[in-house]
């Protein structure tokens, strides 16, 4: 349940960030949908969409009170413009990256652990432009039962 909450809290925050970003754009592209977990599978090759997903890919438990959840934030932007499409992707990724750095704690629970990294898919599956940000967030550890010290 804790890992699902990390994905949902991060997706909620990124929805706010993307909504603000969309309103700042001069040209309208496909609306960007944000998912907690993988996006739905396309049912036809004609489907085009712009989306961001937040997915826990690994978790690490530690002897401390906090563990970490490795999160992939995936971006897939549909843009028919072969010149501006990649720029739209990079601008959105940078907008999200800066927002994550400004608000490092989600729901007073999960804190961003630096460093973050990002990359673009190569080659790009035009007209979809894809990239990802890899980040880690702290997660609480349950208290071990049956210890009488």
N, C-alpha and C positions, 0 to 999 in steps of 0.2 A: 504494500500500500504506500509506503514512503517513496519508493521510486516513481510510482504513478503520480503522486502529488508533486514531485519535482518537475515532471514533464508538464503537468497541467498548470502549475504556477508559472513556469517559464513561458508556456504558450499564451497564457492570459496576459502576461506582461508584454510579450512580443506583439500580440494583437493590438494593444494600445499604441505601441511604437510604430507599427506598420500603418495603422489608421492615420496617425499624424503625418507620417511620411507620404501616404497617398494623397492627403489633402494639400500638401505642398507642391506636388508635381503639376507641371503645366499641361502635359499631355496625359490622357487617360489610357491606360493599358488594361489588360484583363485584371479584375479585382484579385487581390492577394488574400488567400485564405490561410489561416494558421491552424495547424493540427498538433495535438498532443499525441505523439506516436506517429507511425507511418501514415501518409495520405492514402485515400482509397485507391485501389487499383483501377486503372483506366479500362473501360469496357470496349472502347473502340479506338482505332488509330486516329480518328478525326478529332478526338477530344483534346482541347488545349486548355491549360489552366496555369495560373500563377499561384504558387503556394510556398509556405515555410512549414517545416515540421521540426518538432523538438522530441528527441528520442534518447533515452538512456541506453548507452551501448555497453557500458561496463560499470561495475561498482567495486569498491575496495573497502574492506573492513579493516579497522586498526584497533590496537589495544586502547587507544584514547577514547574519549566520549563521542568523537565524530569520525565518520567514514567519509568517503567521497563517491559521487556518482559522475561518471564521464558522460557528457551529453553531446550529441551531434545535433547541430541546428542546420538543417538542410534547406537550400533555397532553389526553387525552380521557377524562373520567370519566363513567361511567354511574351516574346517581342519579335515581330516580323522584320524589324529594321536590322539588317546585318551590321550596320555601323554602330548604332546606338544601343542595341540589345545588351551587349556585354557591359557597356557603361551603366545601364540601368541596374544590372545585377550587382556590379561592384559598388555602386552608390547605395543600394539597399543594404548590402552586407555591411558596409562601413557605418551606415546609420544605425543598424542594430548593434554592431560592435560598440560604438560609442555609448549607446543607451545602456548596454550591459555594464560598461565600466562606470557610468554615472550612478547606477542603482545596483550595487553589488549584492545586496541581500534581498531575497524574495520571501514575502510573507513572514518576515522576522524569524525565518527558520533556516533557509539554505543560503549560504554565502558563496559567491564566486571565488574560485581558487585560481590564481594566475600561475602560469601564463595561459593565454588562449592562443589558438592557432586557426588559420583558415586557408582554404585552397579553392581553386576553380577546377571544374572537371575539364579534362583535356583528352580528346577533342570535344568541343561543345556540340550537343545534339540539337542544332538549330532547327526550329525557332525557339526551342526551350534553351534557356541559359541557366547553367547550374553551378552551384558552389556550396561550400559548407564552412561552418565555424565549429571547432571543437573546443569545448569548455568543460570545467569540472565544478561541481557544487558540493558543499559539505552536506552530509546527511547524518541525522541522529542515530545513535546506536541504542538498542534496547538494553535495559538493565538486566544482567544475568540473574537468573533465579537460583535460589538455594544456597547462596553464599552467606555463611554466618561467621564473620571474622570478628 
